[in-house]
Amino acid sequence: MERDINVTETRKNFKKEINYTVRTLFLYELVMFSTVVVYSMFSILITMLRDRNMSDSDYDAFITSIGENAWSSILGIALGLIVILIYRNKEILKNDLTVVNKRMTACSFVGILFVFMSVQTLFGLFGMLAEFLLNTFGYTMLGQIETATATSTTLSMFLYASFLGPVMEEIVFRGAMLRSFQKFGKLYAIVMSALLFGVFHSNFIQGIFAAVVGLILGYVAMEYSFKWAVLLHIINNFIFSDVLGFLIKGLSENQQDFITTFINSIFFLVGMIILFINRKKLFTYLRDNKSPKHQYKYTFTTLWVILFIVVNLFLALDGIEKLEIFSS
C-alpha cells in the first residue's frame, strides 16, 4: 500500500513538473504568434488608412511584403524571451547557457557537423515521398516544403533566419527545455527537447527535420556545451541555406538542384560512415542513459503536452491543401 502511494506521488510530481515546463513553452509560442499577428494587423490598418485608394494589386504586393518582413518575428522572440527568463530565473545564466562538460575538439566538431548535415538528404527524400503520397489523394504540402527550404529575401528575414532565430531557439530548447528535463535523465532530456522542437515548427516536413537535428543539437549541448549547438544551428541556416542559396541563385533550377543534391550526398555519405564507425559508442550511450518507459507514458498523458501537440498539429494541417485540379 505504501509503495502504491509513493508511486502515485512520484507520478503526480513528475507530471506537475512536465506540465509547468511545457506550459511555459506554450506561453512562449503564444507570445510569439500574438506579436506577429498584432504587428501584421497594425501594419495593414496603418497602410490602408494612409492610402484608402490602394489598388488590389498594390494591396496584394503589400501583404506579400509583410510575409517577407521578419521584424514582427524578431519582436516576438524578444518578448518571448521574457517568458523564458521568468521561468528559468537565475538558472538561465548559472546553468542553462554556461555549463561545459567535455572539451570540443576540431575533429569532433567536424564529425558532428557531417552527421548533422546528413539529415538534409533524409529531409529531402522524406519531403518528396510525403508529397507523392499526398498527391495520390489529391492533396499537397508543397507550400510547407517551400517554407522549410526558402532562403531569405529581406534584411530582417536574413537576420532572423540566420542568426537571431537560431540563437533564440537554442536558448529555449537546448537551454531552458533541455536543462529543465535533465533531472529526469540525459536521454529523456535530449529526446523531449527535440520532439518539442519539432512540434513547435507547426510544419510536418520542417518539424520532422527539426526533431531529428534536435537530437544531435541536444546531444552536443548536453555532452559539450550550449555554444556548440548554437554554432551548428547558425552554420546550417547561414552557410548552407542563405549563403549557398545566394551563390547559386543565378543558375538554372536544374543546376541548383544538382549542386545542392551533390553537397547533401557528400554530407550524407560521410555522416553515415562516421555513425557506422562510432556505432558501438552510440549504442553504449543510449543504453547507459536510457530512461524508464513510464516517464514517456506519464509525459504524453499530461494536459499541457497534449495541448501543445494538438494545437501545433492543427496549425500544421492548415498547410496541407487540395491540388488545384481536384479543387476546381
C-alpha positions as CSV (number, residue, x, y, z in Angstrom):
1,M,0.0,0.0,0.0
2,E,2.8,2.4,0.9
3,R,4.6,1.6,-2.3
4,D,1.4,2.4,-4.3
5,I,1.2,5.7,-2.5
6,N,4.8,6.5,-3.3
7,V,4.4,5.6,-7.0
8,T,1.3,7.8,-7.2
9,E,3.1,10.7,-5.5
10,T,6.1,10.3,-7.8
11,R,3.9,10.3,-10.9
12,K,2.0,13.3,-9.7
13,N,5.2,15.3,-9.0
14,F,6.7,14.2,-12.4
15,K,3.6,15.3,-14.4
16,K,3.4,18.5,-12.4
17,E,6.9,19.5,-13.4
18,I,6.4,18.5,-17.1
19,N,3.1,20.4,-17.2
20,Y,4.8,23.5,-15.8
21,T,7.7,23.3,-18.3
22,V,5.6,22.7,-21.4
23,R,3.0,25.3,-20.3
24,T,5.9,27.8,-20.3
25,L,6.9,26.8,-23.8
26,F,3.2,27.1,-24.9
27,L,3.1,30.6,-23.5
28,Y,6.4,31.5,-25.2
29,E,4.9,30.3,-28.5
30,L,1.6,32.2,-27.9
31,V,3.6,35.4,-27.2
32,M,5.5,35.0,-30.5
33,F,2.4,34.2,-32.5
34,S,0.3,37.0,-31.0
35,T,3.1,39.5,-31.6
36,V,3.3,38.6,-35.3
37,V,-0.5,38.7,-35.7
38,V,-0.9,42.1,-33.9
39,Y,2.1,43.6,-35.7
40,S,0.8,42.5,-39.1
41,M,-2.8,43.7,-38.5
42,F,-1.5,47.0,-37.2
43,S,0.7,47.4,-40.3
44,I,-2.2,46.7,-42.6
45,L,-4.5,49.1,-40.8
46,I,-2.0,52.0,-40.9
47,T,-1.3,51.4,-44.6
48,M,-4.9,51.3,-45.5
49,L,-5.6,54.5,-43.6
50,R,-2.8,56.2,-45.3
51,D,-3.8,55.0,-48.8
52,R,-7.5,54.4,-48.9
53,N,-7.5,54.1,-52.7
54,M,-5.0,51.3,-52.8
55,S,-5.5,49.0,-55.8
56,D,-5.9,45.3,-55.4
57,S,-2.5,44.6,-56.9
58,D,-0.8,47.1,-54.6
59,Y,-2.6,45.5,-51.6
60,D,-1.5,42.0,-52.7
61,A,2.1,43.2,-53.0
62,F,1.9,44.8,-49.6
63,I,0.5,41.6,-48.0
64,T,3.4,39.7,-49.6
65,S,5.9,42.2,-48.2
66,I,4.6,41.6,-44.7
67,G,5.2,37.9,-45.1
68,E,8.8,38.6,-46.1
69,N,9.3,41.1,-43.3
70,A,10.7,39.4,-40.1
71,W,10.7,42.4,-37.8
72,S,7.5,41.1,-36.2
73,S,9.1,37.7,-35.6
74,I,12.2,39.4,-34.1
75,L,10.0,41.4,-31.8
76,G,8.1,38.2,-31.0
77,I,11.2,36.3,-29.9
78,A,12.4,39.3,-27.8
79,L,9.1,39.4,-25.9
80,G,9.0,35.6,-25.7
81,L,12.5,35.7,-24.1
82,I,10.9,37.4,-21.1
83,V,8.7,34.4,-20.5
84,I,11.8,32.1,-20.6
85,L,13.8,34.4,-18.3
86,I,11.0,34.5,-15.8
87,Y,10.6,30.7,-15.9
88,R,14.3,29.8,-15.5
89,N,15.3,32.9,-13.5
90,K,19.0,32.6,-12.4
91,E,19.4,29.2,-13.9
92,I,19.5,30.6,-17.5
93,L,23.0,32.0,-16.9
94,K,24.1,29.9,-14.0
95,N,23.5,26.6,-15.7
96,D,21.5,26.5,-19.0
97,L,23.8,28.5,-21.2
98,T,27.1,28.3,-19.5
99,V,27.6,24.7,-18.3
100,V,30.6,23.0,-20.0
101,N,31.2,19.2,-19.9
102,K,33.7,17.8,-22.4
103,R,36.1,19.9,-24.4
104,M,35.1,20.1,-28.1
105,T,37.9,19.2,-30.5
106,A,38.1,20.3,-34.1
107,C,37.9,16.6,-35.2
108,S,34.8,16.0,-33.1
109,F,33.1,19.2,-34.3
110,V,33.7,18.4,-38.0
111,G,32.4,14.8,-37.5
112,I,29.3,16.0,-35.7
113,L,28.7,18.7,-38.4
114,F,28.8,16.0,-41.1
115,V,26.3,13.9,-39.2
116,F,24.1,17.0,-38.6
117,M,24.1,17.9,-42.2
118,S,23.5,14.4,-43.4
119,V,19.9,14.8,-42.2
120,Q,19.3,17.2,-45.1
121,T,19.3,14.3,-47.5
122,L,16.8,12.4,-45.5
123,F,14.7,15.5,-45.2
124,G,14.7,16.0,-49.0
125,L,13.8,12.3,-49.6
126,F,11.0,12.3,-47.0
127,G,9.6,15.6,-48.4
128,M,9.4,14.0,-51.9
129,L,7.8,10.8,-50.6
130,A,5.3,12.7,-48.5
131,E,4.4,15.0,-51.4
132,F,4.0,12.0,-53.7
133,L,1.7,10.2,-51.3
134,L,-0.5,13.3,-50.7
135,N,-0.7,13.9,-54.4
136,T,-2.2,10.5,-54.9
137,F,-5.1,11.5,-52.7
138,G,-5.4,15.0,-54.3
139,Y,-3.5,17.0,-51.7
140,T,-0.2,18.8,-51.5
141,M,2.2,20.2,-48.8
142,L,4.4,21.9,-51.3
143,G,3.8,25.2,-49.5
144,Q,5.3,23.7,-46.3
145,I,8.2,22.3,-48.2
146,E,8.9,25.7,-49.8
147,T,8.6,27.4,-46.4
148,A,11.1,25.0,-44.9
149,T,13.6,25.4,-47.8
150,A,13.2,29.1,-48.6
151,T,16.2,31.5,-48.4
152,S,16.0,35.0,-47.0
153,T,14.8,37.8,-49.3
154,T,15.0,40.7,-46.9
155,L,17.5,42.0,-44.4
156,S,15.1,41.3,-41.5
157,M,14.5,37.8,-42.7
158,F,18.2,37.2,-43.1
159,L,18.9,38.4,-39.6
160,Y,16.1,36.3,-38.1
161,A,16.7,33.1,-40.1
162,S,20.5,33.0,-40.0
163,F,21.3,34.4,-36.5
164,L,18.6,35.6,-34.2
165,G,16.2,32.7,-34.7
166,P,18.8,30.0,-34.2
167,V,20.2,31.7,-31.1
168,M,16.7,32.1,-29.6
169,E,15.6,28.5,-30.5
170,E,18.8,27.2,-28.8
171,I,18.2,29.3,-25.7
172,V,14.7,27.9,-25.4
173,F,15.2,24.2,-26.5
174,R,18.8,23.4,-25.8
175,G,18.9,25.8,-22.9
176,A,15.7,26.1,-20.8
177,M,13.9,22.9,-22.0
178,L,16.9,20.6,-22.1
179,R,18.1,21.6,-18.6
180,S,14.6,21.5,-17.1
181,F,14.2,17.9,-18.3
182,Q,17.8,16.9,-17.4
183,K,16.8,16.0,-13.8
184,F,14.8,13.1,-15.3
185,G,17.8,11.7,-17.3
186,K,20.1,12.8,-20.1
187,L,18.5,10.8,-22.9
188,Y,15.0,11.8,-21.7
189,A,16.0,15.5,-21.8
190,I,17.6,15.2,-25.3
191,V,14.6,13.3,-26.7
192,M,11.9,15.5,-25.2
193,S,13.6,18.8,-26.1
194,A,14.0,17.5,-29.7
195,L,10.4,16.3,-30.0
196,L,9.0,19.6,-28.7
197,F,11.4,21.5,-31.0
198,G,9.9,19.5,-34.0
199,V,6.3,20.1,-32.9
200,F,7.0,23.8,-32.3
201,H,7.6,24.4,-36.0
202,S,3.9,23.6,-36.9
203,N,5.1,22.2,-40.2
204,F,5.1,18.5,-40.9
205,I,8.2,18.4,-43.1
206,Q,10.2,21.0,-41.2
207,G,9.0,19.6,-37.9
208,I,10.4,16.1,-38.6
209,F,13.7,17.6,-39.8
210,A,13.8,19.8,-36.7
211,A,13.1,16.9,-34.4
212,V,15.9,14.8,-35.9
213,V,18.5,17.5,-35.8
214,G,17.2,18.5,-32.4
215,L,18.5,15.1,-31.1
216,I,22.0,16.0,-32.4
217,L,21.9,19.5,-31.0
218,G,20.6,18.2,-27.7
219,Y,23.5,15.7,-27.5
220,V,26.0,18.4,-28.3
221,A,24.6,20.8,-25.7
222,M,24.4,18.1,-23.1
223,E,27.8,16.5,-23.6
224,Y,29.8,19.6,-24.7
225,S,28.2,22.9,-24.2
226,F,25.3,25.2,-25.4
227,K,27.6,27.4,-27.6
228,W,28.5,24.5,-29.9
229,A,24.8,23.7,-30.5
230,V,24.3,27.4,-31.4
231,L,27.2,27.3,-33.8
232,L,25.9,24.2,-35.6
233,H,22.5,25.8,-35.9
234,I,23.9,29.0,-37.3
235,I,26.1,27.2,-39.8
236,N,23.1,25.3,-41.1
237,N,20.9,28.3,-41.5
238,F,23.5,30.9,-42.5
239,I,26.1,28.9,-44.6
240,F,24.0,26.1,-46.1
241,S,20.8,28.0,-46.6
242,D,21.2,31.7,-47.1
243,V,24.8,31.9,-48.3
244,L,24.6,28.8,-50.6
245,G,21.2,30.0,-51.8
246,F,22.7,33.4,-52.7
247,L,25.7,31.9,-54.5
248,I,23.6,29.6,-56.8
249,K,20.5,31.8,-57.3
250,G,21.7,32.9,-60.7
251,L,21.9,29.3,-62.0
252,S,19.2,27.3,-63.7
253,E,16.8,25.3,-61.5
254,N,18.5,22.0,-62.7
255,Q,21.9,23.3,-61.9
256,Q,20.8,24.4,-58.4
257,D,19.2,21.0,-57.8
258,F,22.4,19.3,-58.9
259,I,24.7,21.4,-56.6
260,T,22.5,21.0,-53.5
261,T,22.0,17.3,-54.2
262,F,25.7,16.8,-54.6
263,I,26.6,18.6,-51.4
264,N,23.9,16.9,-49.4
265,S,25.0,13.5,-50.8
266,I,28.6,14.1,-49.7
267,F,27.4,15.0,-46.2
268,F,25.1,12.0,-46.1
269,L,27.8,9.5,-47.2
270,V,30.4,10.8,-44.8
271,G,27.9,11.2,-42.0
272,M,26.7,7.6,-42.3
273,I,30.3,6.4,-42.3
274,I,31.0,8.4,-39.1
275,L,27.9,6.9,-37.5
276,F,28.9,3.4,-38.5
277,I,32.4,3.8,-37.1
278,N,31.1,5.1,-33.8
279,R,28.1,2.7,-33.6
280,K,29.3,1.0,-30.5
281,K,29.8,4.2,-28.7
282,L,26.3,5.4,-29.8
283,F,24.6,2.2,-28.6
284,T,26.5,2.3,-25.3
285,Y,25.4,5.9,-24.8
286,L,21.8,5.0,-25.5
287,R,22.0,2.1,-23.1
288,D,23.7,3.9,-20.3
289,N,21.3,6.9,-20.4
290,K,18.1,5.1,-21.1
291,S,15.1,6.4,-19.2
292,P,12.3,4.3,-17.7
293,K,9.5,3.8,-20.2
294,H,6.9,5.1,-17.7
295,Q,8.4,8.5,-18.0
296,Y,7.3,8.8,-21.6
297,K,3.9,7.4,-20.7
298,Y,3.5,10.0,-18.0
299,T,4.7,12.7,-20.2
300,F,2.3,12.2,-23.1
301,T,-0.7,11.9,-20.8
302,T,-0.1,15.4,-19.2
303,L,-2.5,18.1,-20.1
304,W,-0.1,20.7,-21.5
305,V,1.9,18.3,-23.5
306,I,-1.3,17.1,-25.2
307,L,-2.5,20.7,-25.8
308,F,0.9,21.8,-27.2
309,I,1.0,18.9,-29.6
310,V,-2.7,19.2,-30.7
311,V,-2.5,22.9,-31.3
312,N,0.6,22.7,-33.4
313,L,-0.6,19.7,-35.4
314,F,-3.8,21.7,-36.2
315,L,-1.6,24.6,-37.4
316,A,0.4,22.1,-39.5
317,L,-2.7,20.6,-41.1
318,D,-3.6,24.1,-42.3
319,G,-0.5,23.8,-44.6
320,I,-1.9,20.8,-46.5
321,E,-4.0,22.0,-49.4
322,K,-6.1,20.4,-52.2
323,L,-4.4,20.2,-55.6
324,E,-5.9,22.7,-58.0
325,I,-7.0,20.0,-60.4
326,F,-9.1,18.4,-57.7
327,S,-10.4,21.6,-56.2
328,S,-11.6,23.1,-59.5
